[in-house]
Amino acid sequence: MRDVWSRREEGVRDDRARLNERLAALRAKRDRLADLLVEGTLDTAAYHRRRDKLDQELALAEDSLQDTVIEHLDVERILGFAEGALTDASRVWERATGPQRRRLQATLFPDGVIYEPPNALRRRQFAANARSDAEGEHGRLRTGTICLAFNRFATVQDAAINVGSATGIRTPV
């Protein structure tokens, strides 16, 4: 996230520098145009035509420059808060109001939390001939999916693991 934000800020800085150079060049052209009028090299009608065209180009360049204003965000503080909230969600939960708790729960468990009462567990366990549940008398809480932020903790798929020796390092038989 930090890298993406840094690249975005760098791109915006480059765009602003390029647009500022363009604005300076257009202003210099407009000044030269006025000098040509004063020297008598350019008639008034041609001056107005060229000045109007330059003014339009200047307005477009200034609008483009305004569009590059990047919202100043303290990305480090935002990421620090997010990391703290994700790694110590219980503390955030304890301090949160009711609506904040619902938003936190929706963030951490997008599909919600499912409660299975003890009777449903026993019926399912007997039907599947499974061992008894340690939490059987209180029921059990389950989640379908979890927050995408936890994907970095996912296990490596077997297909992604290369097992064996590298090419050329084989023991002859």
Secondary structure, 3 states (H helix, E strand, C coil): CHHHHHHHHHHHHHHHHHHHHHHHHHHHHHHHHHHHHHHCCCCHHHHHHHHHHHHHHHHHHHHHHHHCCCCCCCHHHHHHHHHHHHHCHHHHHHHCCHHHHHHHHHHHCCCCEEEECHHHHHHHHHHHCCCCCCCCCCCEEEECCCCHHHHHHCCCCHHHCCCCCCCCCCCCC
